[in-house]
Amino acid sequence: MDKKVGIIDLGSNSVRMIVVAVNERGAYRLIDQAKSMDRLGQGMGDEEIIQEESLSRSLSTLKVFKKFVDSYDVDLVIPVATAALRRAANQKEVLKRIKKETGLRFQVLSTDREAYYSYLGAINTLALEDFIMVDIGGGSIQIAKVQNRKIQQAVNLPFGAITLTEKYRLSHEFTEAARQEALSFLQEALYNIPWLSKEDGLPVLGLGGTLRSLGRIAQQKYAYEFNSLHNLQLSPDKALEIIDELAEKTHGERIKTPCIATDRGDIIMGGLLPLQALLRHLQPPNYILSTSGLREGLFFEKFLQDLSPQPMPIQNVLDHSLYNTLGRYNMNITHAEKIHYISLKLFRALQRVHNLSSKYERVLRTASLLHDLGMNVDYYNHHNHSFYLILHSRIYGLSHREILLSAFVAGEHRDSKLKQVHEPYFERLSLEEKKIIEILGMFLKISEMLDRNQYGQLTKISTFLEEKDFTVTLLSSEAIGIEAFSIEPFKDEFYDLFGKQLHINTDHY
């Protein structure tokens, strides 16, 4: 039976909840999420008092979220609070009332712990080594410098989208003068962080609801072909262009902007100006968006570690994600690994013929391990289902483009009309990428035929490359017949791709 955890994040601007299930194989999946923009930190003022109206809104939401987690029969509920409650002068009274009315005992995270969990959520779902992380919340901003996948420096700035909006009149009364005043304040704050330097040349990784809104606008503006926001990459110039365009709109136009939630439109500039200041200050080579942050980080540390202890952060994000996906769909891992073993041997044996970079081994690994995912939908056309599932299963550790290539390669393992069925995606590929799909797809087709029975008789292969021929010798625990015979339909296509005659020899012990 699945174990379930519910995580509730009570922030200055929003209350958010996720429910994650972990099956008996240790594979996890998100099964529900919800949010409400309750503005707990609104109107706290210099006295830093949480107001009754704001608290009442949040209490109503927390009661609903408590019913959510109860209905899922979760094994563990983790309620945490951040900036608004952290700085509230009436913190104890508010926490006591929340406990009395909802039964939830909230832990107020320190600035260091908040930054750590945000980092943990991002680093375990992105294959990044060195970067500057910025998490823009309603009442605070976390900035951290990550090198070799470890936090080296971190700072908490005690202001965020709500507090900046209130202090500099960035909502209904927004003016260019107010914007420049806020930017001047932000630039000074950044200048006073001694380790934050453009000389490092690090990309900027953004987290938070405001930056997700920016990502959605970018997807629409630049006709981005993927729905996923996680690992969306933009040039800093494009991000700044969007911020400038929003600044030129009236308040009424901003709150009606597609991709911006109505209840975020009035504080959107208060959340985007810190990013604008940071991009100007650092002049980074790239801007990347993460949709995984604090809640996911809490899950990794508080729940996943109890089930499957492992070093944090996860060392190989892609492999962790691939095996989690295999576990979620209850796939035959032995067969998947055998297909990868064979296809990788073929890729490397013919590398001086096809001349593809070793970086495409990541695509081949993803496609070969996940090629049969579509079996969970139906045997017939399962290669088409595999394409769709890979494209939409949030594979971590790959770029969006690599995920698309992996989906096409996996779909190529059976003869089909895959390209026609998924033409909108296929037409966005370059000629070079289409060729890559053909080459990797051929390796996958051959590999699938050689382990067709999935019984594991094939234990090893050896290859021999000559001027006109390519010979694959199969070592098996039993005599192999149908597997070698199944390669026949692909020999002409193999010759067209590589200019070599394909030969299959068999041996058994």
N, C-alpha and C positions, 0 to 999 in steps of 0.2 A: 504494500500500500504506500502511496506517495506520502512523504512528509511535506508539510507546508509551513511557510513563514510569511507573516505579514509585517511590513515595515511602514511606519507612518512618520512623515517628516513635517513637523510644524514650523514653517518658516515665517519670515516677516511679511511676505507677500502672498504665499499660497500654502495650502495644506495638501500634501500629496501622499498617496498610498500605493504600494505594490504588493501583490501576493504572488509568491514563487513556489512552485512544487518541485520536489526532488524525488525521482523514482528509485526503485530498488537497485538500479545500476549506478546510482550516484549522478545521473544526468538531470539537469534542472531546466525549467522553462517558466516564463512569465505566464500566469493564467488570468491575471486581472490587474488593472491599475485605475486610479481615479485621482482627480485633483479638484480643488475649489479655490478660487482667488478671493480669500477672505480678508486680506490686508490686516493681519494681527498687529503689524507695526505702524499702522496709519495713525497719525496725530499724536504720537508719543511726546513730541515736543522736547524742550530742554529739561523738563522734569523726568523724562524717560518713564512715563507711566502708561501701561497698556490700558486703553480706554474700554469702557464697558461695552460700547457698540461693537468694537472690533472683537472683543472677547466673545460676545454673544454669537457673532457670526461663526467664529472658529469652533465654539462649543457645539453648535448645531451640526457642523460638518463632522466633527469628531464622533458624535453620537451615531451618525450614519455610517462612518468608516468602521466603527466598532461592530456594528451589525454586519457589515461586509465580512470582516475577518471571522466573526462568529459563524456566519453561514457557510464559510469554507472550512470550518473546523480546523483552524490552523494550529500547529503544534507550538508555535512561538510567535509572540507579537513583540516587535521592537519599536517603541515610540521614542522619537528624539525631537528635540527642539533646538533652534539655532539663534540667530542674532537678536530677534525681538525679545525673547525671553532671557537671553544671556545678559542683556544690558538693562532689563526692566527693573525699576526700583521696587515694584510690587510683585517680583518674581514668585516669592513663596506663596503669597495669597492666590495668585493665578494658578500655580501648579496644584495647590490644595483643592481649588474649586474644580479644576479639570479632573482630578482623581475622584472627587466626590460625585460628579455628574456623569462621568463616562467610564470610570473604573480603570482608566489608563494612567499608568505612572510614567511620566515623561522624564527622560534623562536630558539635561541641558548640556549640549556639547561645548567644550572649550573651543577656542579658535583653532588651536592646533589639531584637535581631533576632527573638527569639521573639515579642515584642509586635507587631513590624511584620508578620510573616507572618500572625499571627492576624488582625490588622486587615485585611490585604490579602485574605485569604480571605473575610472578612465583607463588606467594603465593595464588593467586586466582584460580590456576589450579593444586595445589598440596596439599595434606593433610599432611603437615609437620608443626611441632610446633617449633623446635629449630634446627638451622643449620647455617653454614657459606656459604654465597653466593659469588661467584666470577663470574664476567661478563668480559670476555676478548675481548676487541675491537681492532680496528686497531691502535688507538692512545692513549688509556687509559685503565686502569683496575679498575673496581669497586669491592671493597670487603666490605661485610657487615655482621654483626653478628645479627641474628634474634633469639629472644627468645619469647615464647608464641605468635608466629606469628606477632611480632612487631619488627621493626628495633631498636636495642639498640645502635649499633655503626656502623659507616661507614667511609670509607676512599677512596679517589681517588688517584691512582698512575698514574702520567703523562707520561706513556709509554704503548705501546701495541704491537701487532703483527708486524705492519709495522715499528715502531720506533726501536724496539729491533732488527728486522732483519737488518735494515740499520746500526745501531750502532755496532752490534757485528758480522756482515758479516755471517748471518745465512742462506743465500740462496745458490748461486753458490759456494761460497768460504767456505761453512760450514766445520768446522773441530771439532774434539773433544776438542781441546784447546779453540776454540771460544765458544763452548757449555758450558764448565766449567767456562769461564769468565762471560758469561751471567748468569749462575746459581748462581755464587758467588754474582753478583750484585743484583739479585732477592732475594736471601736468606737474604742479609743485609737489603733490603727494608722491607721484611716481619718481620725480627727481630725487626725493629724499630717501629712496630705497637704494642703498649703495651697491648692491649686487645685481641690480636690474639694469643691464647695459646692452645697447644694440651691437656692441663689439662681439658679443657671443654668437650673433647670427642665428639664433634659434627660432624655430617656428613657434607660433602662438596657438595654444589649444584652448578653446572656449567652452564653458559649461554654463548652464542656467537657462531658464525659460525665455528670457529676453533674446538670448543668442540663438535659441531654437527658432524663434520668430524671424530673426534675420536670415537664418538658413532657409526657411520656407520661402521667404521673399526672393532669395537668390535662386532657388530652384525654378520658380516661376519666371523670373526676369530673364534668366539665361537658358530657358528651355532644357533644364537638366532632366535626363532620361530616367533617373532612379528616384524612387519614393523615399528611400532611406535617408535620414538626416545624419545618422551616426557615421563619422569619418568623412563627412562632406568637406571638400577642400576648396578654398577660394583664394585667389590672389588678394593680398591686403588692399590693393587699389579697388577691386570690385566691392569688397566689404565697405570701404570708406565711401564709395560712390552711392551705395544704398543708404547709408546713414545721412549723407548730404541731401539726398532726394527726400527722405522723410522729414528732415529739418526744414525743408522749404515748403512743406505742406501745412495747411491750417490744422488746428486740433481736430476739427470735424472730419477732415480728409484722412488724417492719421488713423483715427479710430475706425474708419470704414475701409482702411487698406486691406485688401485680401491677404490672407496668411497671418494677420495679426488678430488675436482674439479680442473681442470687444472689451473685455474686462482688463486687458493689458494695454490698450491703446493710449490711455492717459498717462502711463508711466514709461512708455517705450523709449522715449528719448533719455529719461533718467537712467535707463539700463544700457543704452547704446553709447552714450557719451564716454563712459569709462573705457569701452573697447576702442573707441575712436582715439582717445588720448593714449592708450597703450600702443596701438598700432603706429601712431605718429612717433611715439617715444622710442620704440624699438626698431621700427622699419624692418620687420621680419621677412624672411623669404616666402613664408606661407602662413595661411590661417586655416585651422582645422577645427571642426565642430565635434564635440562628444555629447551624445545624449545619455551616456552612462556617467553617473556621478555618485553623490552621497548615498542614495538609497541602495544602489548596486554595490557600493563599497562596503556598506554595513552587511549586506547579504554575504559577500565573499568572506568577510572576517568572522561574523557572528554565527553563521549557519553552515556554509560550505566547509569551513575548516573543521567543524565538528564531525562531519560525515567523511571527509576525505582530506586529512591533514596534508598540506603541501607548502612549500616555500611561497611567501608572498613578497613581491608580486609574482604572478604566474610567469614562468620563464619563457615558455613558447605559447604565445596567445593563439596562433593558428591551430596548432595541434590540440590544445585544450578545447578549442571551439569545435573542431572536427569530431573529436571523440565524444564530446558532449552531444553533438547532433546525432551521431551514430547510436548513442545510448538512448536518446529521446525517442528515436524511431525504432528501437529494438532491432537494429540491423545485424547481419552476420559479419562480425568484425574480422574473423579469420579470413573469409573470402575477400572482404574489402582490402585487407592488408596484402593478400596475395596478388590482387589486381594491381595494387600500387607497386609491389616488388617487381612484377613483370614489366609493367609500363615504364618504370624508371630505368630498368636495365636496357630496354629498347631505346629509350631517349638518349642515354649516355653512350651506348654503343654506336649510335648513328649521329652523334652530335657534330662530327666534322663533315657530315653530309648535309644535315638540315640547318646547321649554323645558328640554332636558337640559343639565346643566352640562358645560363643556368637559373636565372630568376624565374623562368617559366616552369621550373620544377615545382614551385608553389602551386601554380594553376593545375599542373598534372596531378599533384598529390591530392588536392581538393576534389578534382573531378573523379579520380579513380576511387578514392575512399567513399565518396557519396553518390556514385553513379546509379546505385539501385534504390535510392530514396523513394522514387516514384512507385515502387512496389507496394508501398503503404496505401496508395490510392487504388491502383488496379494494375494487373499484369500487362494488359493490352495498352500500348502507348505509354508504358511506364517511363520510357526515356523522356517523353514530353513532360510528364509529371515531375521527373527528376530535375529537369531544367527549371521549372517553376519553383519547386521547393528550395533548390540551391539559391536561386535569385532572391528569394524572400525569407530565408531562414536566419538572417542576421549572422552570417559567417564573420567572425572577428579575426583580425590579423591580415586581411586582404584589403586592397583598395576596391572601390566600386567597380572599376574596370576589370580587375582580376576576378571578381566574383562573376561578372557577366561572361568572361571568357571561360571560367570554370563550368558555368551552367551549360554553355554551348558544347564544350568538350564532353561533358557527361552525357548530354543528349545525343551525341554522335555515336554512342557505343552500339546502337542498333540502326539498321537502315530505316530511314523515316523521311518525312517531309518537314523536319524540324525547322529548317530555315524559312520555309514558307509560312508555317504556323506562327513563328515568332519574328516575322519580317520587320515589324517596327524597330525591334532591337537589332536585328541583323544588319539592317541598312545603315545603322549608326556606326558600324565597325569599319575600320580602314581595310584596304586590300591586304595589308600586312597582317592585321589581326585575323582576317578570314583565313589566310594561309596557315597561321599558327593553329587555329582551330582544326583545320584539316589534318595537320601533322600530328598534333596531340591526340586528336580523335582516332586516328589510325592506330596509334599505340594502344589506346584503350580498347578498340575493337578486337585487336589481336589478343590482348590480355584476357578479355572476357571469354573469348573462345577457348583459350588454353586452360582456363579454370571453370569451364562451363558447368561441370557437375557439382562444384563447390564442396567436394569431399576431401580436398587436400592431398590428392595423390601426387600432384605435381609439387616436388620439393625444391627444385633448383633448375635454372636454365643457364646455358652458356651461349655466347654469340661469337660469330666469326665473320668479319667484314672483309670482302675482297673487292677487286675492281668492278666486277659485274654482278656479284652475288652477295647475299646476306643470309647466313645460315644460323638458325636457332635450334639448339639441341635441348631437348626436354628430359630431365631426370625425374623419374617417378617411382613410387612404391609399387605401382601396378602397370601393366601394359596400357599404353595410351593409344586410342584409336580415333574416337569421334572428335576429340579435341584438335588433333592435328588435321583431320579431314575438314573441320569447320573453317579452317583458314583459307581454303581454296578460293571462295568468292572474293577475297580481298587482295589476291596476288596482283591483279592488273592495276588496281588502284595504288597499291604499294609501289609498283614499278613506276607509275606516273609521278608519284610524289618524290621518290628517292633515286630513280634510275638504277635500281638493283632488283635482281630476281630473288624473291623470298623463298627459302627452303626450310622445311621443318624436319628435323631428325628426332627420333625418340630412343630412350634407353631407360631401363628400369633395373631395380636391384631386389 
